[in-house]
């Protein structure tokens, strides 16, 4: 009996090959052929799943976004399980507090390991390329950042209602500032301007102003 092909697994394998290639040599240098070589498959097979390089790049962005969401959830769950989250041991609740969630999201923009470095490097390069290449779907690419802004604004609003954040702050604008700060810090780590530890400390300092200690 012939072996059944898991098409989703094959697609993921090809996308992961693109991410490895992009992390090593830059997204601009990636081709369908280089991805095929990295994946150990034929160019024809890559083209079977992705008609164009642009489709492959967009699939990679979706995979990065999904993985980032998983890492944020894992980070928050770990803090709650360890009793170090602001909504954990002290409150008698196993639910994460808004600050735990906000901090987890922002820290994912700081390259602290190989996976987060790949995410920040590829995501940033894709964003720059999409400015001058309409085929990369610049407007569609904004969907995830816009959703993240709305998500952080909702977390900040929830924190205000719970008395855990400054009442006078503008939640939506503060969400914009937080994402801009975390993205800038992540880039400075990639460039070697500062360490990941220093970037994390800066984020902690800013969050301390939004979520004052009780």
C-alpha positions in Angstrom: 0.0 0.0 0.0 1.5 3.4 -1.0 2.4 5.7 1.8 -0.1 8.6 2.3 1.4 12.0 1.8 0.8 14.6 4.6 0.6 17.7 2.5 0.5 20.1 5.5 3.6 18.5 6.9 5.3 18.9 3.5 4.3 22.5 3.3 5.6 23.2 6.8 8.9 21.5 5.9 9.3 23.7 2.9 8.4 26.9 4.8 10.9 26.0 7.6 13.6 25.6 5.0 12.8 29.1 3.7 13.1 30.4 7.3 16.5 28.7 7.8 17.8 30.1 4.5 16.5 33.6 5.3 18.1 33.6 8.7 21.4 32.5 7.3 21.7 34.7 4.1 18.8 37.2 4.2 15.3 37.1 2.8 16.4 39.0 -0.4 18.7 36.2 -1.3 16.2 33.4 -1.0 15.0 31.7 -4.2 12.8 28.7 -5.0 15.9 26.8 -5.8 17.7 27.7 -2.6 14.7 26.7 -0.6 14.5 23.3 -2.4 18.1 22.6 -1.7 17.7 23.5 2.0 14.6 21.3 2.2 16.2 18.4 0.3 13.4 18.3 -2.3 13.1 19.2 -6.0 12.2 22.7 -7.2 9.2 21.1 -8.9 7.9 20.0 -5.5 8.3 23.5 -4.0 6.4 24.9 -7.0 3.7 22.3 -6.5 2.8 23.7 -3.1 3.7 27.4 -3.8 3.2 28.8 -7.3 5.4 31.8 -6.6 8.1 33.0 -4.3 5.7 35.6 -3.0 3.2 32.9 -1.9 6.0 31.0 -0.1 7.1 34.2 1.7 3.5 35.0 2.8 3.2 31.4 4.1 6.4 31.9 6.1 4.9 35.1 7.7 1.8 33.2 8.7 3.9 30.4 10.2 6.0 32.9 12.1 3.0 34.7 13.5 1.4 31.4 14.6 4.6 30.3 16.3 4.9 33.7 18.0 1.4 33.2 19.4 2.4 29.8 20.7 5.5 31.1 22.4 3.6 33.9 24.1 1.1 31.4 25.5 4.0 29.1 26.6 5.7 32.1 28.3 2.6 33.2 30.2 1.7 29.6 31.2 5.2 29.1 32.5 5.0 32.2 34.7 1.6 31.2 36.1 2.8 27.6 36.8 5.9 28.9 38.6 3.9 31.4 40.6 5.8 34.3 39.4 3.1 36.0 37.4 1.3 39.1 38.7 -2.0 37.3 38.6 -0.7 34.0 40.0 0.3 33.2 43.6 -0.4 36.6 45.1 -4.1 36.7 44.0 -5.0 33.1 44.4 -5.9 32.9 40.8 -4.4 30.7 38.1 -5.4 33.2 35.4 -2.7 35.4 34.0 -2.9 39.1 34.8 -3.0 41.6 31.9 0.6 42.7 32.7 1.8 39.1 32.3 0.2 38.9 28.9 1.5 42.3 27.7 5.0 41.5 28.9 5.0 38.1 27.2 4.0 39.7 23.9 6.6 42.4 24.1 9.4 40.1 25.1 8.8 38.0 22.0 10.1 40.9 19.9 13.5 40.7 21.7 15.8 38.2 20.1 16.8 36.0 23.1 17.3 32.7 21.3 17.7 31.4 17.8 14.0 31.1 17.1 13.1 34.6 18.2 16.2 36.0 16.3 14.9 34.3 13.1 11.4 35.7 13.7 12.6 39.3 14.2 15.2 39.2 11.3 12.8 37.7 8.7 9.8 39.6 9.8 11.7 42.9 9.6 13.2 42.2 6.3 9.8 41.2 4.8 8.2 44.4 6.1 10.9 46.5 4.3 10.6 44.5 1.1 6.8 44.8 1.1 7.1 48.6 1.0 8.4 48.5 -2.6 7.0 45.1 -3.8 3.2 45.1 -4.1 3.3 41.4 -4.8 4.2 40.8 -1.1 0.9 42.3 0.0 1.9 45.2 2.1 -1.6 46.1 3.2 -2.5 42.5 4.0 0.8 42.3 5.9 -0.6 45.0 8.3 -3.4 42.8 9.5 -1.3 41.0 12.2 0.2 44.2 13.6 -3.2 45.9 13.7 -4.6 42.9 15.5 -1.8 43.0 18.0 -2.4 46.7 18.7 -6.1 46.0 19.4 -5.1 43.0 21.6 -2.7 45.0 23.7 -5.1 47.9 24.0 -7.8 45.4 25.3 -5.3 44.0 27.9 -4.4 47.5 29.1 -8.1 48.5 29.3 -8.7 45.3 31.4 -5.9 46.2 33.7 -7.3 49.7 34.2 -10.7 48.3 35.1 -9.1 45.9 37.6 -7.1 48.8 39.1 -3.8 47.3 38.0 -2.8 50.1 35.5 -2.8 53.8 35.6 -6.3 55.1 35.1 -5.3 58.1 33.0 -3.4 56.4 30.2 -4.8 56.1 26.7 -4.9 52.3 26.2 -4.8 52.4 22.4 -2.0 54.9 22.1 -0.1 53.2 24.8 -0.4 49.9 22.9 1.1 51.6 19.8 4.0 53.0 21.9 4.7 49.6 23.5 4.9 47.8 20.2 7.1 50.5 18.7 9.4 50.4 21.7 9.7 46.6 21.6 10.3 46.5 17.9 13.0 49.1 18.2 14.7 47.3 21.1 14.6 44.1 19.1 16.3 45.7 16.2 19.0 47.2 18.4 19.7 43.7 19.8 20.1 42.4 16.3 22.5 45.2 15.4 24.5 44.6 18.5 23.8 48.0 20.0 22.6 46.4 23.3 22.2 43.0 24.8 18.9 41.1 25.1 19.2 41.5 28.9 19.5 45.3 28.6 16.5 45.4 26.2 14.5 43.3 28.6 15.3 45.7 31.4 14.2 48.7 29.4 10.9 47.0 28.7 10.5 46.2 32.4 11.2 49.9 33.3 8.5 51.1 30.9 6.0 48.5 32.0 6.7 49.6 35.6 5.4 53.1 34.7 2.2 51.6 33.2 1.6 49.0 35.9 2.7 50.6 39.2 3.5 48.3 42.1 0.6 48.0 44.6 
